[in-house]
Amino acid sequence: MNLETGTVCAFFSVLENAEAWDTEYIAPMIRMLSDISEKF
């Protein structure tokens, strides 16, 4: 959530590994959502 713009982003994804987590995948997604929230 961007408190300045009031924009909230959500992203749903399913990773097909035992942990359902991948730091090499999630970090770029977080940065992308942050960038999007700053623009709107």
N, C-alpha and C positions, 0 to 999 in steps of 0.2 A: 504494500500500500504506500502510495506517495501522499504524504500529509499535505504537501503544498498544492497538489492538483486535485486531491480527493479521488484519484484513480486507483482502482484495485484490479490486479491481474490474477488470473487463475490458470493453471495448466495441469492437465491430467495425463499421465503416461503410465504404461505398464512395462516394467522391465522383466524380461524373461530369464532371471537368474535366481538362485536360491535366496540371496539377500534382498532382492528387489531394490537394489541401491547401487549406484555407480557414480563415484565422485567426478570422474572425467566427463560424465554426461550431465549431472545435475548442476555443476557450477556454471557452465555456459547458459543453461536454461534460466538460472537465477539472474545472471547478468542481462540476458535478453529481456526478461520480464521487467527488470529495473529500468532498462532503457526505454521500453514501451511506456511504462508508467510516467516517465519524465516528459514524454511528448504529448500526452493527452490530458 
